[in-house]
Amino acid sequence: MDFSSSPCGGSDHRQIEESKPLLGEMSATEGNRMGAVTCRRALLHCNGNSNGMRYKLLQEGDIQVCAIRHPRTFLSKILSSKFLRRWEPHHLTLADNSLASATPTGYMESSISYSAIEDVQLLSWENAPKYCLQLTVPGGTVLLQAANSYLKDQWFHSLQWKKKIYKYKKVLSNPSRWEVVLKEIKTLVDMALCSPLQDDSIHQAPLEIVSKLLSENISLTTQEQENIIVAIAPLLENNHPPPNLCEFFCKHCRERPRSKVVIEVFTPVVQRILKHNMDFGKCPRLRLFTQEYILALNELNAGMEVVKKFIQSMHGPTGNCPHPRVLPNLVAVCLAAIYSCYEEFINSRDNSPSLKEIRNGCQQQCDRKPNLPLRLLHTSPDLVSQEATSAESRLKSTIVTSNEIHVEVERTNTANQKLKASAGGDSEPNLIDCLLVSPTCSAMSIELSPQAERVLGCYVEILKMLSDYDDWRPALASLLQPIPFPKEALAHEKFTKELKYVIQRFAEDPRQEVHSCLLSVRSGKDGWFQLYSPGGVACDDDGELFASMVRVCNNVHILMGSCYKTKKFLLSLAENKLGPCMLLALRGNQTMVEILCLMLEYNIIENNDTQLQIISTLESTDVGRRMYEQLCDRQRELKELQRKGGPTRLTLPSKSTDADLARLLSSGSFGNLENLSLAFTNVTSACAELLIKLPSLKQLNLWSTQFGDAGLRVLSEHLTTLQVLNLCETPVTDAGLLALSSMKSLCSLNMNSTKLSADTYEDLKAKLPNLKEVDVRYTEAW
């Protein structure tokens, strides 16, 4: 009796597969014929079956089994003898190595290894059960009977696939001749592409085999590696590479970035990853491969131009990108790459400072100079016993916001009051709290390796490119709103300077969903608005970007239009950024002038002296004076704020200059001014001519300015009633400090971190009888 293959769907495909040799011979010239032709070979090969029936790969199922022990010459006769056939129902599992039953009894008492199956055929004969498969095994035959034609074909193709994959796993696990291995890999790829089975594992299994082959044979030549990559390229067009294969691709990108394989093979793979990947957290090696691929593009002769064209290809030619996953995936790759640039630096710091500490210009605690109590010239027993406690409590009362130092003399606690009482009660003058604060520390020094610098430059440029697309900008702003960068990056001047372009693009966008993302994502957390404002850790332009975030552009309010008129926003500015606002208003910025007017109009500022300082700031420019007059016309009670003599306290914003001080002091009367803080400004000795015109001045803070000896000599001649003077971290020397001996009213003097000598210190003690408190730490006199 004849046995022939069934004409059902997929039989031609079976004959093609069975005709291919396993580890057949191949000449060396055949092994070197690679390229685009190889990539198209398998696709053209299976075009004939592209419209055939498709099946899902079976892992298990119910089927009838009949096993017959026979010599092959008697097979036809045995099969025609119906009385010899007895069918058993079994639930079979198609494992990786064998075909096994859930109930190992009868015909399936032992599992059947795929290596023992010599052949799989579709059977049909006269008066025979329908839908049969024949498995040829040593010493007999195993018949499988399915319920219908579709299941019969599904079992047939699944068994064929399992049997073939099992053989390829064994053969490719011990390679000998690489030209033969390459041919078998091509055959394996063709088999996967032409299989009528539709399942992720159909394409993933060959990739896993090749991945294991590459990881276990690290001595392959570069050409052999590239030949294998080209051979599996057709599978990668519609499938993600497995983790181990990603590592191999990463290594290839790093070692041979100019290889044609990077452009011709890896490009469609990365494009698919960016378009379809849903979670890099579950597939981190896909993200790493994408990152290394982009860096490889950047190593080409055209460099960033190639990267730019790749980004354009991902966006598409239209105004809106058709792939919603591209942008978040690109951002995820950029963030991971930027973090990796600072990873070594982060790991090298056992106690890296917080962003707040970085913003305040502090180093690690172990690097800071110790906070020591002042050296008191006149002490009492109670005062000595309370010295350490009082110093600590005063330190806590100092308010440090960015680089601005706001001195709050009134905000003293019980310990301060006790100290004041023990030192002489109300007759003693108020002292500037910052006398007790140790000198400022330099900001963190971020130095990256040359490779890290290249990586950082590449991915910051990509963020810039992403911000140039109108349709991507709202989502990009939202993704960057939580500021997802490490604090070390925000302390790195090069990074924040380059990123400024992206923030500027957000600020210029008229859509509220874009520019509103410049604000913090939640209360109490800094946003881009804070980081790039004057005094912020990222500000390097004296507030130009800060002003652009809130300015009026083409008669359309940008950031201001959505939130700046709200009282909550004005309150946040008054609490954290009042100094920068006043400085920019002092220099004629119309937006800041308007903000200060709104603060007065909405009664945001409660302190009378601060209100008077705002008024003086407004009156220092023509635009400010005009707006303030219009405000007074609407609210006549604001005119009552002005009084002869002006405020008693004045704090100039950080980074103010001599010109800013002159502009402010010339705008009104300051005859009542008793306390002036110029700490952390850019004033020099030239401002002394302005200071001597303040007849009531008693307390002067020049901490960390460029005020020098020439200015001290001018002050000593005219401000003889000055009581408190802070010269901490100024460039003064003995030549200027000796002139202070004529200021008999001085009762508190801070010369911390100056060039004071011991002899000059002793001379000042002798000539200043009222000097009660002095700080000479980090000087020769200490």
MOUR-V907108 format. One record per pair of residues at least 12 apart in sequence whose C-alpha atoms are under 10 Angstrom apart, sorted by the first residue. I is the first residue (numbers start at 1). GAP is how many residues later the second one is. Records with the same first field share a line. If there is no record, write none. Layout:
I->GAP, GAP
//
This chain:
1->74, 75, 76, 78, 79, 124, 125
2->74, 121, 122, 123, 124
3->73, 118, 119, 120, 121, 122
4->117, 118, 119, 120, 121
5->116, 117, 118, 119, 128
6->115, 116, 117, 118, 125, 126, 127, 147
7->115
8->45, 114, 141, 142, 144, 145
9->40, 43, 44, 45, 140, 141, 144, 187
10->39, 42, 43, 44, 143, 144, 146, 147, 185, 186, 187
11->110, 111, 142, 145, 146
12->36, 37
13->33, 35, 36, 39, 144, 178, 181, 182, 183
14->106, 107, 142, 143, 146, 181
16->175, 178
17->143, 147, 170, 171, 173, 174, 177, 178
18->101, 102, 142, 146
20->164, 167, 168, 171
21->162, 163, 166
22->142, 145, 146, 149, 158, 159, 161, 162, 165, 166
23->145, 148, 149, 152, 154, 156, 157, 158, 159, 160, 161, 162, 164
24->156, 157, 159, 160
25->152, 154, 155, 156, 158, 159
26->153, 154, 155, 156, 157, 158
27->152, 153, 156
28->150, 151, 152
29->150
30->149, 150, 152, 153
31->147, 148, 149, 150, 151, 152, 193, 196
32->147, 150, 191, 192, 195
33->194
34->192, 193, 194, 195, 196, 197
35->191, 192, 195, 196, 198, 225, 226, 229, 230
36->194, 195, 197, 198, 228, 229
37->193
38->148, 189, 192, 193, 194, 195, 196
39->147, 191, 192, 193, 194, 195, 196, 198, 226
40->193, 194
41->145, 149, 190, 193
42->144, 145, 146, 147, 148, 149, 150, 151, 152, 189, 192, 193
43->146, 147, 150, 151, 191, 192
44->146, 150
45->145, 146, 148, 149
46->144, 145, 146, 147, 148, 149, 150
47->146, 147
48->146
49->145, 146, 147
50->143, 144, 145, 146
51->145
52->144
53->97, 100, 101, 143, 144
54->96, 99, 100, 141, 142, 143, 144, 145
55->95, 96, 98, 99, 100, 102, 103, 140, 141, 142, 143, 144
56->98, 99, 101, 102, 140, 141, 142, 143, 144, 146
57->37, 97, 98, 100, 101, 102, 104, 105, 139, 140, 141, 142, 143, 144, 145
58->35, 36, 93, 96, 97, 98, 99, 100, 101, 103, 104, 139, 141
59->33, 34, 35, 36, 37, 40, 96, 99, 100, 103
60->31, 32, 33, 34, 35, 39, 40, 41, 42, 95
61->29, 30, 31, 32, 33, 40, 41, 85, 90, 94
62->27, 28, 29, 30, 31, 39, 40, 83, 84, 85
63->24, 25, 26, 27, 28, 29, 81, 82, 83, 84, 88, 89, 92
64->22, 23, 24, 25, 26, 27, 28, 68, 79, 80, 81, 82, 83
65->21, 22, 23, 24, 25, 26, 27, 41, 42, 43, 67, 68, 77, 78, 79, 80, 81
66->18, 19, 20, 21, 22, 23, 40, 41, 42, 68, 75, 76, 77, 78, 79
67->18, 19, 20, 21, 39, 40, 41, 67, 68, 70, 73, 74, 75, 76, 77
68->16, 17, 18, 39, 69, 71, 72, 73, 74, 75
69->68, 69, 70, 71, 72, 73
70->68, 69, 70, 71
71->67, 68, 69, 70
72->64, 66, 67, 68, 69
75->65, 66
79->46, 49, 62
80->45, 46, 47, 48
82->45, 46
85->58
86->21
87->20, 56, 57, 58
88->17, 18, 19, 20, 56, 57
89->12, 14, 17, 18, 55, 56
90->12, 13, 14, 15, 16, 17, 18, 54
91->12, 13, 17
92->12, 16, 19
93->18
94->18, 20, 61, 64, 65, 68, 69
95->16, 18, 19, 67
96->17, 18, 66, 67, 69, 70
97->14, 15, 16, 17, 18, 65, 66, 68, 69, 70
98->13, 14, 15, 16, 17, 18, 19, 61, 64, 65, 68
99->12, 13, 14, 15, 18, 60, 63, 64
100->12, 13
107->35
108->34
112->23, 25, 30
113->24, 50, 53
114->23, 45, 46, 48, 49, 50, 51, 52, 53
115->22, 48, 49, 51, 52, 55
116->19, 20, 21, 22, 47
117->18, 19, 20, 21, 24, 25, 42, 46
118->17, 18, 19, 20, 23, 45
119->15, 16, 17, 18, 22, 41, 44
120->13, 14, 15, 16, 17, 22, 23, 36, 37, 39, 40, 43
121->12, 13, 14, 15, 22, 35, 39
122->12, 13, 21, 22, 30, 31, 34
123->20, 21, 22
129->16, 17
130->15, 16, 17, 18, 19, 22
131->13, 14, 15, 16, 17, 18, 19, 20, 21, 22
132->12, 13, 14, 15, 16, 17, 20, 21, 23, 24
133->12, 13, 19, 20, 22, 23
134->22
135->21, 24
144->12
153->43
154->42, 43
157->38, 39, 40
158->37, 38, 39
160->35
161->30, 31, 34, 36, 41
162->40
164->24, 27
165->23, 26, 27, 37, 40, 41, 44
168->16, 17, 19, 20, 38, 41, 42
169->36, 37, 39, 40, 41, 43, 44
170->39
171->13
172->12, 13, 37, 38, 40, 41
173->36, 37, 39, 40, 43, 44
174->39, 42, 43
175->38, 42
178->42, 46, 50
179->45, 48
181->32, 47
182->42, 43, 45, 46, 49, 50
183->45, 48
184->47
185->21, 22, 24, 25, 43, 46, 47
186->42, 44, 45, 46, 48
187->44
188->15, 17, 18, 19, 21, 22, 43, 44
189->13, 14, 17, 18, 42, 43, 44, 45, 46
190->41, 42, 44, 45
191->12, 15
192->12, 13, 14, 42, 43
193->41, 42
200->38, 39
202->33
203->31, 32, 33, 35, 36, 37, 38
204->31, 32, 35, 36, 37, 38
205->37
206->26, 29
207->25, 26, 28, 29, 32, 33, 34, 35, 37, 38
208->33, 34, 35, 36, 37
209->36
210->18, 19, 22, 34, 35
211->30, 31, 32, 33, 34, 35, 36, 37
212->32, 33
213->32
214->14, 30, 31, 34
215->29, 30, 32, 33
218->30
222->30, 33, 34
225->23, 24, 27
226->26, 33, 34, 35, 36, 39
227->34
229->16, 19, 20, 32, 33, 36, 37
230->31, 34, 35, 36
231->34
232->33
233->28, 31, 32, 33, 35, 36
234->31
235->34
236->29, 30, 32, 33, 34, 36
237->28, 29, 30, 31, 32, 33, 34, 35
238->30, 31, 34, 35
239->30, 33, 34
240->29, 30, 32, 33, 36, 37, 43, 46
241->28, 29, 32, 44, 45, 48
242->41, 43, 44
243->40, 41, 42, 43, 46
244->41
245->40, 41, 44
246->38, 39, 40, 41, 42, 43, 44
247->38, 39, 41, 42
248->41
249->13, 17, 39, 40, 41, 43, 44
250->35, 36, 38, 39, 40, 41, 42, 43, 46
251->38, 41
252->40, 41, 44
253->13, 36, 37, 38, 39, 40, 41, 42, 43, 44, 46
254->38, 39, 41, 42, 45
255->41
256->40, 43
257->35, 36, 37, 38, 39, 40, 41, 42, 43
258->38, 39, 40, 41, 42, 43
259->37, 41
262->31, 32, 34, 35
263->30, 33, 34
266->23, 24, 27
267->23, 26, 27, 30, 43
269->20, 21
270->16, 17, 19, 20, 21, 23, 24, 44
271->19, 39, 40, 42, 43, 55
272->42, 54
273->13, 14, 16, 17, 52, 53, 56
274->12, 13, 16, 40, 49, 50, 51, 52, 53, 54, 55, 56, 59
275->39, 40, 47, 48, 49, 50, 51, 52, 53, 54, 55
276->47, 48, 49, 50, 53
277->48, 49, 52
278->47, 48, 50, 51
279->46, 49, 50, 53
280->49, 52, 53
281->51
284->49, 52
286->47
287->42, 43, 45, 46, 47, 49, 50
288->45, 48, 49
289->44
290->39, 40, 43, 44
291->39, 41, 42, 43, 45, 46, 164, 168
292->41, 45, 163
293->14
294->12, 13, 16, 17, 39, 161, 164, 165, 168
295->12, 42, 159, 160, 163, 164
297->13
298->156, 157, 160
299->155
303->155
304->153, 154, 157, 158
307->151, 152, 154, 155, 158
308->153, 154, 157, 158
311->15, 16, 19, 151, 154, 155
312->153, 154, 157
314->12, 13, 16
315->12, 151, 154, 156, 157
319->150, 151, 152, 153
320->149, 150, 151, 152
321->148, 150, 151
324->148
326->146
327->139, 145, 146, 148, 149, 152
328->144, 147, 148, 151
330->129, 132, 133, 136
331->128, 131, 132, 135, 145, 148, 149
332->147
333->126
334->121, 122, 124, 125, 126, 127, 128, 129
335->124, 125, 128, 145, 149, 150, 151
336->123, 148, 149
337->115, 118, 119, 121, 122, 123
338->114, 115, 117, 118, 119, 120, 121, 122, 147, 148, 151, 157
339->117, 145, 146, 147, 148, 149, 150
340->112, 115, 116, 146
341->107, 108, 110, 111, 112, 113, 114, 115, 147, 148
342->104, 105, 106, 107, 110, 111, 114, 143, 144, 145, 146, 147, 150
343->109, 143, 145
344->104, 105, 108
345->101, 102, 103, 104, 143
346->140, 141, 142, 143
349->15
350->14
351->12, 13, 14, 15
352->12, 13, 92, 135, 136
353->12, 91, 134, 135
354->133, 134
355->131, 132, 133, 135, 136, 171, 182
356->45, 46, 131, 170, 180, 181
357->45, 86, 87, 180
358->44, 84, 85, 86, 129, 130, 132, 133, 178, 179
359->41, 42, 43, 44, 84, 85, 128, 131, 132, 172, 176, 177, 178, 179
360->40, 41, 42, 43, 44, 45, 80, 81, 82, 83, 175, 176, 177
361->41, 42, 79, 80, 81, 82, 83, 130, 176
362->78, 79, 80, 81, 82
363->77, 78, 79, 80, 81, 82
364->77, 79, 80
367->74
368->70, 71, 72, 73, 74
369->69, 70, 71, 72, 409
370->67, 68, 69
371->17, 20, 21, 24, 65, 66, 67, 68, 406
372->15, 16, 19, 20, 64, 65, 66, 403, 405
373->14, 15, 16, 17, 18, 19, 62, 63, 64, 65, 402, 404
374->13, 14, 17, 61, 62, 63, 376, 378, 399, 400, 401, 402, 403
375->12, 397, 398, 399, 400, 401, 402, 407
376->372, 395, 396, 397, 398, 399
377->388, 393, 394, 395, 396, 397
378->45, 392, 393, 394, 395
379->43, 44, 393, 394
380->42, 43
381->41
382->36, 37, 40, 41
383->35, 36, 37, 38, 39, 40
384->35
386->29, 30, 32, 33
387->28, 32
389->26, 27, 30
390->23, 24, 25, 26, 27, 28, 29, 46
391->24, 25, 28, 42, 44, 45, 46
392->23, 44, 45
393->19, 20, 21, 22, 23
394->15, 17, 18, 19, 21, 22, 38, 39, 40, 41, 42, 43
395->38, 39, 40, 41, 42, 43
396->16, 17, 37, 41
397->12, 13, 14, 15, 16, 19, 36, 37
398->13, 14, 34, 35, 36, 37, 38, 39
399->34, 35
400->34, 176
401->134, 135, 174, 175, 176, 178
402->128, 129, 131, 132, 133, 134, 135, 174, 175, 252
403->37, 131, 132, 133, 134, 250, 251, 252, 276, 277, 278
404->130, 131, 132, 172, 173, 174, 175, 176, 247, 248, 249, 250, 251, 274, 275, 276, 277
405->29, 174, 246, 247, 248, 249, 272, 273, 274, 275, 298
406->27, 28, 173, 244, 245, 246, 247, 271, 273
407->24, 25, 26, 27, 242, 243, 244, 268, 269, 270, 272, 294
408->23, 24, 25, 26
409->21, 22, 23, 24, 25, 266
410->20, 21, 23
411->22
412->21
423->349
428->319, 344
429->269, 270, 294, 295, 318, 319
430->245, 268, 269, 293, 294, 318
431->268, 292, 293, 294, 295, 316, 317, 318, 342
432->243, 245, 267, 268, 269, 292, 293, 294, 316, 317, 318
434->245, 267, 269, 292, 294, 316
435->266, 268, 289, 290, 291, 292, 293, 313, 314, 315, 316, 317, 338, 339, 340
436->314, 316, 338, 339
437->291, 315
438->290, 314, 315, 339, 340
439->264, 265, 289, 290, 313, 314, 338, 339
440->240, 263, 264, 288, 289
443->48, 49, 94
444->44, 47, 48
445->43, 46, 47, 48
446->42, 43, 45, 46, 47, 48
447->45
448->44
453->41, 42
456->33, 38, 39, 42
457->37, 38, 41
460->35, 36, 38, 39, 41, 42
461->37, 38, 40, 41
463->13, 35, 36, 38, 39
464->34, 35, 36, 37, 38, 39, 41
465->36, 37
466->36
467->34, 35, 36, 37, 38, 39
468->33, 34, 37, 38
470->35, 39
473->29, 32, 33, 36, 38, 40, 41, 42
474->32, 35, 37, 38, 39, 40, 41, 42, 43
475->38, 39, 42
476->26, 30, 38, 41
477->25, 26, 28, 29, 36, 37, 38, 39, 40, 41
478->35, 36, 37, 38, 39, 40, 43
479->38
480->22, 23, 37, 38, 41, 47, 48
481->33, 35, 36, 37, 38, 39, 40, 41, 45, 46, 47
482->35, 36, 37, 38, 39, 40, 43, 44, 45, 46
483->35, 37, 38, 42, 43, 44, 45, 48
489->49
490->41, 47, 48
491->46, 47
492->45, 46
493->44, 45, 46, 47
494->44
495->43
496->35, 36, 41, 42, 43, 44
497->35, 41, 42, 43, 44
499->39
500->28, 32, 38, 39, 40, 45
501->44
503->12, 14, 15, 25, 26, 29, 42, 46
504->14, 41, 42, 44, 45
505->44
506->12, 43, 52, 53
507->22, 38, 39, 40, 41, 42, 43, 44, 51, 52
508->40, 41, 42, 43, 44, 45, 50, 51
509->40, 49, 50
510->43, 46, 47, 48, 49, 51
511->47, 48, 51
512->45, 46, 47, 49, 50, 51
513->49
514->44, 45
515->14, 34, 35, 43, 44, 45, 47
516->13, 33, 42, 43, 44, 45, 46, 47
517->12, 42
518->12, 13, 14, 31, 41
519->12, 40, 44, 50
523->49
524->48
528->18, 21
529->16, 17, 18, 20, 21, 30
530->16, 43, 46, 47
531->15
532->12, 13, 14, 15, 17
533->12, 13, 14, 16, 43, 44, 47, 48
534->12, 13, 43, 45, 46, 47, 49, 50, 119, 120, 121
535->41, 42, 44, 45, 118, 119, 120
536->41, 44
542->38, 41, 42, 112, 113, 114
543->37, 38, 40, 41
544->40, 45
546->34, 35, 38
547->33, 34, 37, 38, 42, 43, 44, 45
548->43
549->42
550->12, 13, 14, 41, 42, 45
551->38, 39, 40, 41, 43
552->38, 39
560->31, 35
564->31, 34
565->30, 33, 34, 37
566->32, 36
567->31, 32, 35, 36, 37
568->36
570->25, 26, 28, 29, 32, 34, 35
571->28, 31, 32, 33, 34
572->32
573->22, 23, 26, 31
574->21, 22, 25, 30, 31
575->29, 30
577->76
578->14, 17, 18, 21, 27, 32, 36, 75
579->72, 73, 74, 75, 76, 77
580->12, 72, 73, 74, 75, 76
581->12, 14, 15, 33, 72
582->13, 14, 31, 32, 34, 35, 36, 70, 71, 74
583->34, 69, 70, 71, 72, 73, 74, 77, 78, 81
584->33, 69, 72, 76
585->29, 32, 33, 34, 35, 36, 38, 39
586->28, 30, 31, 32, 33, 34, 35, 38, 70, 73, 74, 75, 77, 78
587->30, 33, 34, 69, 72, 73, 76, 77
588->29, 30, 32, 33, 34, 35, 36
589->32, 34, 35
590->31, 33, 34, 37
592->26, 32
593->21, 24, 25, 26, 28, 30, 31, 32, 34, 35
594->24, 29, 30, 33, 34
596->15, 18, 19, 21, 22, 28, 31, 32
597->17, 18, 21, 27, 30, 31, 32, 33, 34, 35
598->30, 33
599->12, 15
600->14, 15, 28, 31, 32, 35, 38
601->27, 30, 31, 33, 34, 37
603->35
608->33, 34, 38, 39, 40, 41
609->32, 37, 38, 39, 40, 41, 42, 64
610->37, 38, 39, 40, 41
611->27, 30, 31, 35, 36
612->29, 30, 31, 34, 35, 36, 37, 38, 56, 58
613->33, 34, 35, 36, 37, 38, 39, 51, 52, 55, 57
614->50
615->13, 23, 24, 26, 27, 31, 49, 52, 53
616->26, 30, 31, 47, 48, 49, 50, 51, 52, 53, 54
617->43, 46, 47, 48, 49, 50, 51
618->46, 49
619->44, 45, 47, 48, 49
620->40, 42, 43, 44, 45, 46, 47, 48
621->42, 43, 46
625->42
642->26, 27
643->26, 27, 29
644->24, 25, 26, 27, 28
645->23, 24, 25, 26, 27, 28, 51
646->22, 23, 24, 25, 26, 27
647->22, 23, 24, 25, 26, 27, 28
648->22, 23, 24, 25, 26, 27, 28, 48, 49
649->21, 23, 24, 25, 26, 27, 28, 48, 50
650->20, 23, 24, 25, 26, 27, 28, 50
651->24, 25, 26, 27, 28, 50
652->12, 24, 25, 26, 27, 28, 29
653->24, 25, 26, 27, 28, 29
654->23, 24, 25, 26, 27, 28, 29, 51
655->23, 24, 25, 26, 27, 28, 50
656->22, 23, 24, 25, 26, 27
657->21, 24, 25, 26, 27, 30
658->23, 24, 25, 26, 27, 28, 29, 30, 32
659->23, 24, 27, 28
660->22, 23
661->17, 20, 22, 26, 29, 30
662->25, 27, 28, 29
665->25, 26, 28, 29
666->24
669->25
670->23, 24, 25, 26, 27
671->22, 23, 24, 25, 26
672->22, 23, 24, 25
673->21, 22, 23, 24, 25, 26
674->20, 21, 22, 23, 24, 25, 26, 48
675->21, 22, 23, 24, 25, 26, 47, 49
676->15, 18, 21, 22, 23, 24, 25, 26
677->22, 23, 24, 25, 26, 49
678->22, 23, 24, 25, 26, 27, 29, 48
679->21, 22, 23, 24, 25, 26, 47, 48, 49
680->21, 22, 23, 24, 25, 26, 49
681->21, 22, 23, 24, 25, 26
682->20, 22, 23, 24, 25
683->19, 21, 22, 23, 24
684->18, 21, 22, 23, 24, 26, 27, 46
685->20, 21, 22, 23, 24, 25, 26, 27, 28, 29, 30
686->20, 21, 22, 24, 25, 28
687->20, 24, 27
688->19, 20, 22, 23, 24, 25, 26, 27, 30
689->22, 25, 26, 29
691->20, 23, 24, 27, 28
692->22, 23, 24, 25, 26, 27, 28
693->25, 26
694->24, 25
695->23, 24, 25, 26, 27
696->23, 25, 26
697->22, 23, 24, 25, 26, 27
698->21, 22, 23, 24, 25, 26, 27, 47, 48
699->22, 23, 24, 25, 26, 27, 47, 49
700->22, 23, 24, 25, 26, 27
701->23, 24, 25, 26, 27, 49
702->23, 24, 25, 26, 27, 28, 48
703->22, 23, 24, 25, 26, 27, 47, 48, 49
704->22, 23, 24, 25, 26, 27, 49
705->22, 23, 24, 25, 26
706->21, 23, 24, 25, 26
707->20, 22, 23, 24, 25
708->19, 22, 23, 24, 25, 27, 28, 29
709->21, 22, 23, 24, 25, 26, 27, 28, 29, 30
710->22, 25, 26, 29
711->21, 25
712->15, 20, 21, 23, 24, 25, 26, 27, 28
713->22, 23, 24, 25, 26, 27, 29
714->22, 25
715->24, 25, 27, 28
716->20, 21, 22, 23, 24, 25, 26, 27, 28
717->22, 23, 25, 26
718->24, 25
719->23, 24, 26
720->20, 22, 23, 24, 25, 26
721->22, 23, 24, 25
722->21, 22, 23, 24, 25, 26
723->20, 21, 22, 23, 24, 25, 26, 47, 48
724->21, 22, 23, 24, 25, 26, 47, 49, 50
725->21, 22, 23, 24, 25, 26, 49
726->22, 23, 24, 25, 26, 48, 49
727->22, 23, 24, 25, 26, 27, 48
728->21, 22, 23, 24, 25, 26, 47, 48, 49
729->21, 22, 23, 24, 25, 26, 49
730->21, 22, 23, 24, 25
731->22, 23, 24
732->19, 21, 22, 23, 24
733->18, 21, 22, 23, 24, 27
734->20, 21, 22, 23, 24, 25, 26, 27
735->20, 21, 25
736->20
737->14, 17, 18, 19, 20, 23, 24, 27
738->18, 22, 23, 25, 26, 29
739->25
740->24, 27, 28
741->19, 22, 23, 24, 25, 26, 27, 28
742->22, 25, 26
743->24, 25, 27
744->23, 24, 25, 26, 27
745->23, 24, 25, 26
746->22, 23, 24, 25, 26, 27
747->21, 22, 23, 24, 25, 26, 27
748->22, 23, 24, 25, 26, 27
749->22, 23, 24, 25, 26, 27
750->23, 24, 25, 26, 27
751->23, 24, 25, 26, 27, 28, 30
752->22, 23, 24, 25, 26, 27, 30
753->22, 23, 24, 25, 26, 27, 29
754->22, 23, 24, 25, 26
755->21, 23, 24, 25, 26
756->20, 21, 22, 23, 24, 25, 26
757->19, 22, 23, 24, 25
758->18, 21, 22, 23, 24
759->21, 22
760->20, 21
761->13, 15, 18, 19, 20, 21
762->19
//
